[in-house]
Amino acid sequence: MRMLPAFFVILMTGAALSFWGCGTATVPSAGPDNPLEACPESPNCVRSTLEVMAEADRILEAARQTLENMGAESIEETEAGGLHAVFRIAVFGFRDDVHLALSPQPDGGTFVHIRSASRTGYSDLGVNSRRVDRFFRLLTAELRK
């Protein structure tokens, strides 16, 4: 019996996972009054919300720094006062869009809404879910400085 080259096995496994949409972690799909566009049925998009006890201006600056530290290819402020960042996936060159919106609350806290979505393909193998988890961890750390 002839053994298949390891590269071929890895390539086929990746293709199978991509086809069936496996590999995405669990992240809440939306938070309270999340103003960002809903995700499609495909598993290549994550939309979530985190409440942070800080003012929106401080969070916006920390979010911009966090996106820069994560390697965003570009970061722009939106007309609504949020952020839009583009990430490039190194291996294949695909681009993902990350949108942030802030909702200040009367108690001094702010809801940070995020949507991270692949521009192409059906599955992202959990890339956007991991990006959102990492963003929230790094944002929290940046705000503690």
N, C-alpha and C positions, 0 to 999 in steps of 0.2 A: 504494500500500500504506500502510495506516495504522499508525503506531508505537504500541505499548502504553505506557502511563504507566510510568515507572521504578518507582513504588511497587508496581504490580501485578506486575512482573517479579521484584522483590525478594521480595515476599510468596510468589509461587509457587515460587521457588527455595528459600526457607526451608521451605516445606511439603514439597517434594520431598525435601530433605535430611532433614527430620524423619521422613518416612515410611520412607525407606530406611535410616535409622540411621547416616548418614555423619557425619564430623566429629569422631570421638573419637580422642584421642591414645593412644599405647601406654603403659600403666602396668602394672607387675606386678599380677596379680590377687590375690595373697596372699603372705604371707611365712611364716617359720617359726612354726608353731603359732598362726596368727592366730585369736584367739577371737571375732572379730566375725562377724556373720551373712554367709553367702555372698551374692554378688550374683546376681540373676536373669539369665536369658539375654538380656534386653533391654540395649541399650547406654546405659542411663541411670544406671549405677552403677559405682563404682570402689572397689576394696578393695586396700590396699597396706600394706607394712611398711618401716620404715627403722630401722636400728640406730644409736643415738646413744650416744656415750661420756659419759654423765652420769647422775646419780641420778634416780630416778623423780620425787621431790618437786620437784626443780628443773625437770625437763621439764614436769611438770603445770602449774606456774606460767607457764612460758614458752609453753606451748601455749594456755593461757587468754588470755594477752596477745596472742598471734598471732591467735587467732580474733577477738578484739575488734578488732584492727587491720585485719582483713580485712572487717569490717562485719557480723559475725554479729548477727542479730536478737535471739537469746537464747542463753545458755550456762548449762548446768546440770551439776553433778557427778552422776555415776551412782552407784548403790549399789556397783558393783564398783570404784569409785575412778577411773574414767575421766571423759570429758566427752561431753556431747551438745550440739551447737549446731544452730541453725536459721538458714538463709540464705534470704532472699527475693529472687527474681529480679525486678529492677526493671521490666522491660518488661511482663511478663504477670502478675506477682504470684505466680508459683508458688513453693512452698517446697521446699527441699532439706534433708535431714537429714545431719549429719556426726557420726559417732561415733568416739571415740578410746579406745583401751585401751593400757595400758602393761604390759610384761612385763620386770621387772628380771632381769638376768643375773648369774651368779656373778663374771664378770670386771669388774663395775662398770658395764657398759653397760646400756642399756635398749632393748628393741624398742618402737617407737612404731607401733601398728597404727591404721589409719584406714579408714573406710568412708564414702563420700560418695554419696548416692543421691537422685534426684528422687522426689518423692511421686507425681507424675502424669506421664503421657505415656510414650511408648516410647523416644524418643531425646532426648538433652539437648544435641545438637550439640557435645559435648566439654566442656561446662561443668564437670562433676564431675571429669573428668580434669585440666583446667587448675587447678581449685581444689586438688586434692591436690598437684600439682606445686608450686603457689605456696605452699601451707601448709608443705611440707617445706623449701622455700628460705627462707621467712621464719622458721620455727622454728629452723633452723640459725643464721641471723643473730642471732636473739634470744638464743640460748644463748651466742653469742660475746661478748655485751656484758659 
